[in-house]
Every structure is written in structure tokens, then in C-alpha cells.
């Protein structure tokens, strides 16, 4: 609608007027706390998305389980919600993980562009888990996890009944995470952070417990480690599967209490827990297909460029994301827009 309005004004004498209107729109757009984000997915999901939008809990989830979960790798199993990113290349890469199979490679990746209200988004778990690790490193000493000190840390937290040490660490961590606020920490911000401390503490405890469980599981001296815990009157951690589940549940509870950050203190990714359709405060503004032409006969002969973009809904010229989209597409090399 806004683009149609701008097009209706286009005359040789109106160039400066159009530029001023567009600039004013962008300022207003930012002031009301909105954000443009991308979601990458497989082409098989295209028709459903065109019909009903993005659904938080589809029947088919790309990361239902993670066979690579280990002591050093937290499970990447998907949480509920719609995963979004401010970076087109991240969405493109995510769509690639969903399109490639051992037997075939789908040349087209679907990118859904959404306009969301910042306050309705929550953080992505990958960035938040990194912050949890950083907080623990700061408290227990740099690279404590790499030194296989999970059991020692677990013993400490189990004996610290009041969680005093972890609470201090959680406060320090939260003071670094702005969660969308300005650098100036207001009283409102302080109250916001204070209410989150128990959730950060619980996530840290469950992460340490997780590490201890894996350390015991992978040890050649399992019984010796368990006996040492018993001598210290410390209950053993749960098995690795339960410890992983407990950590994920603690992280999910924490994420649902936090606002997603758009100032890079937690990263530029987020989750939405409600559907994103074609109207309302959170809505789809464009659906694009990015086709990889590399290796095709037409590409080799020079008839078509490296990438082709198809517009299924909306336009790549939408002023809300056009500049960013085109700038990122340049990184792929030459590209063109498919004929409708």
C-alpha cells in the first residue's frame, strides 16, 4: 500500500518530495519499535505459508532431535515458535539446511520477510546459551568447561543452598544484557532485570548439572566420581538425557521472560510464539524464492546469472527491506528478478 502511494507521486518534479516522505516513514517505522526480519525454509512449505502464514508449531519440525548432542554441544532440538533473523544470509543458510538431502539438492530456498513488533519477540536460544556460558566463564574462571570442571562446579552449587554465588553472577550477566533498552539503565530497566534473576540462576544451575552429567557419562572412572559426590553428601546428577531436558526447560522458561534484543547484546535472532499471518501487528510483507543457478546449462552458457529471485508475495522493492535485501544479494554475485 505504501509503495503504491509512492508510485502514484512519481513525476520529474516530485523526486525530493518522495524522498522526504520515505525518510519520514522510516523514522516513524523505527520509532514505534518495529523490526524487519527474515525466516528461511524449504520450498515444500511454500503453499502452506501462502495459505495460512507462519505457524509456530508445525507438525513437521526440522530439528525434532539432535543426534550430535554431546558434552561440548548443547542439543539443537527446536523449541516451539517461529525462528527469525535480521540477517538475510542467516535465513538463507537456514533454508539451505532444510533443502539439502543426501539424495538431492533443492535449488530454490524460500525467504519469508516479516514486519514484527519488537516487544512481542523473545530471544533465540543459541545466543542466550552463549551468554550463559560466558557468565559461567567469568565466575568460575576462563575456560572452566574446557578443563572438565563440571563436577567441581556442580558440587559447589549443590552446597550453596542460597544460590548466593550464582545470584551474584546472574546480576552481572543481566547488567550486560540490555534486552532492547538504551545504554542508560533506568529504574524500569532495573526492575525488569531484577525479576529475571531467578530464571538466569536456574538456567546456570541446570547447565552446570548438564556438564557434570556428561562428564560422568564419558569418564573411565564413573564409579569413583560418583563415590566422591557421595562422600561430599552431594546427590548425583541425573542421566545425560534428563539433564539435557532439564537445561532446555530452564532455558525455555528464561527466554519466555526476556524480550529479544535488537542492539546486538544478545544477537540479531529471535523467536515468535504466535502465528505470523498477512495482517495484524506482526505480519508477512513478502515471500521470495532465491534460486541457485550454478551448474545449470543456462548459467554455464551465460544466459542467466548466479542467482534468480522469484516474488511469490510482495516485492523486493518494498522500502522497508529493499536496500538491505539488495545489499546482501550482492554478496552472492550477479542476480536477477524472475519474470512474473
N, C-alpha and C positions, 0 to 999 in steps of 0.2 A: 504494500500500500504506500509506504513512504517513498520507495523507489519510483513508483508510478507518478507520485506527486512531483518529484524532482524532474522526471522526464517531461512532464507537462509544462514545466517552466523553461525548458531548453530553447533559448534563442541566442543569437550572437551577442545581444545586449545584456543578457541575464547571467553571464558566467560568474560574476562576482557575487551576485545575489544567491545563486545556487550554492556556491562555496560557503557563504556565510550561514545559510540555513543548515547545510550538512554539518558544519563545525558546531553550531549550536545544538543540533540533535545529539552529536557525540558527547558533548559536555553534559547535557541533560541525562543521557543514557548512563553515563558513569556515575552521576550524582545520585541517582535513585538506587544504586547498589546492584547493578545487573552485570552479568558476565556472559561472554560468548565462549562456548566450549564445544569440543568435538567428541564423538563416540564412534569407534571403528568396529565393524562387524562383517560377518560372512554374507555373501550375496544371497544365500538361501533364505536369509531373514528379511530380505528387502520387501517382499509383498506384504508380509505381516506388519512391518513397520509402516508402510504406506497406508495400510488399512486402520491400524489401531495405535500407532506411535510406539514409543519405547516402553516396555513393561519391566518392572523391577525384578520379578521372579519368574522368568520364562521356564518352561518345562525342560528345555534343553540348555544346560549351563556349560560353558566352555571349560571351566575349571571345577568340575564336580569333586575331583580329588587330585592330589599331587603325589605321584609315586616317588618324587625326588626329595621329599621331606627328610631332613636329617638333623644332626646336631647343629650344623652350621647353616642350615636352610630351613627357615620357618615355612610352614605349609602355605602354598599359594592358592589353596582352595578358595573359590569365590565366596564372598559374603553376599547377603541379599542386597539388591539395589542395582542401579544403573551406573556404570563406571564412565567418568568423563575426564577430559583433559583440556587444558588451554593450548596444548601444543599439537598442531595438526600431524606432525611427524610421529608423535607418540601414538596417536589414534590410528594412523596408517600402519605402524608397526604392529599394533594390537590386532588390527583386522587381518594382517598377514599371518599371525599365529593361528587365526581361526580359519583361514582359507586354504592353507597348505596341508596336504595329507601325504603319506608315503607314496600313494599311487598317482596322485595328480596335483597340479597346481592351478587354482582358480586365478585367472589373470586380473579379475576385477575385484577391488576392495570397496566396500561401502562405507562412506563417511556421513554421519548424521550431525548436522550443525544445530546446536540448541542455544536458546537465549534464556538464561535462568536468573532467578533472584538469588543473590549470593547467600542470604540468610537461611535459605532452605537446604543448602548443601552441607554434607558432613565430610570429614577428611577421608582420603584413601588410606587403606591400612599399610601399604608399603612404606609411605613416607613417615607415618606415625610410628611404625615399628623401628625404623631407623632412629628416630628421636628417642625412643625408649632405650635403645642400645647405647646411644650417645650419653644419655643421662646416667646409665649404669657405669659406663667407662669413666665418666667424670668423678663418680663417687668411689668406686672400688679400685680405681687405678686404670690407666690406659691399657687397652688390650687385655682386660681381665678374662674375657671369654676365650681368647686365643690361648691363654695359659691353663685352660681346663680347671678353672677355679670355681666351677658351678656348684660343687658340693660344699666347698668352704663358704661361699656366699649364701647358699641355701641354709646351712647351719646357723649362720649369723641372723638371717631374717626370721628363722623359726624361733630363735631365742629372744628376739627383740619383740616382745609381746605388744608393745605400744606403737610399733612401726615408726619409732622416732627417727631413725636414720633414713628410712625410705621417704618419710614425710618431708624431711629437710631437702632431700634430693628432688622430690616431686615439685616442691615450691620453686626451686632453682630452675628446673626444666620448664615449668609453666611460665615463669617470668620471661623466658626467652621466646616462647611461642606467643605470637601476638594475636593469632586467630582472627585476622581481619581488622584489628584495631590499629589506630595510628601509633607511632612510636611513643607518644606521650601516654603513659599509663594513667587512666582516670580512675576515680573511685568505683565507677561502674565496672571497669575492667578488673579491678582488684577483687571485687565481689564475685565476678564471673569466674576468675581463676580459682578463688578460694573454694568454690563449690565443686571444682573438678579434682581437687587434691586426692580424695579417697579413691577415685577411679584410676588416677595415674599410679598411686601406690599399689592398688590391686593388680594392675597390668604388669608393674615391675616385679611384684612377688611371683606372679604366675610365669613370667619369663624366666626368672631365676630358677624356679621349680622345674620348668621345662628343661633348662640346661642341665640341671642335676640329674634328671631322669635319663636324659640321653647319655650323659657321662657314665652313669652306672651301667646302662644298657650296652655301651660299647667297650666297657672295661674288661680286661682279663682277670681283674681282681674284684669281681662284683660282690662276693660274699664278704670280703674284707672291708669294702666301703660301707656295706650295709651294717656290719657289726660296729664300725666306728660311729655311725649315726646312732645306733642303739646305745652305745656307751655314753654318748652325749645327751641321751634322753630326747633325741630328735626323731620323729616318725619318718619313715622312708617316703620319698616322693612317689606319686602314682606311676604306673607304667607310661611309656612314651606316648602311646595313643591317647590316653586320658589326659596327660599333661599338656599335649598339643591342643586338645579340645578345650581344656580349662583356660589356656592362654588366649585362644581365639575368642572365647566367650567374654573374657575380661577386656580384650581389645575392642570387641564389638560394642560393649557397654560404654567404654570410654569414647569411642568415635561418635556414638549417638548423642553424647553430651557436649560434643565440641562443634563449633562452626568450622567449616572449611576455610582455609586461609588462602587469600589471593595476593599475598605480599611476599611469597616465597619463603616464609618462615616454616611452613610445613610442606610446601611444594605446590605444584600447579595442577594437581589432580584432585578429584572429588567423587563422591557417591551421592546419588539421589534415591530416596526410598519410596517415592511415589511416581506413578506413570508420568511420562512427558508426552503430551499429545500436540495438537496443532492450534491450541488456544489456551488461554489462561495465563497465569503469572510465569509458568515455566513451559516453554513451547519449542517445537521443532520449527526452524526457519528455512532449512534447506537439507536435501538429501542428495548426495553426489556419489557417483561411481568413479573411481580412479583406475583406469585400465593400463596394465603394463604391456606395452607393445614389443618389448625387447625380444629378439629372437624370431619374430614373425617375418614372413616373406616381405610384407609391405614395409616393415621397418628396415630390413636389410637393404631393400631396394631404394630406400629414401623417400617413399611415398607418404609415410606417416611418422610423427615424432615419437620420442621415447615413451611419453605418457599421453593418454587421452582422458578428458574429464566429461562425464555424462551428467546432465541435470535431470534428476527424477522428480525433484520438488524444489521450488525456489530457484535462486540464481547465484552463480559465482560472483555476480556484480552487486550483490546486496551490500550496501555501505557498512553494515555492522561487522562484516568479517572479510570483505573483498580484499583489502590491502594485505592483511595477514595471510590469507589463503594464497594469494598470488606470489607473495614474497617467499613463502615456504615451498611452493611448487617450483620455483626457480632452482631450488637446491637439487631437484631431480634432473634438471637439464631442460631440454625443449619439451613443450607440451601444447596441446590444442584442445579446443572445446568441440565436442561431437555435435554433428548436426541433429536437430530435433526431428 
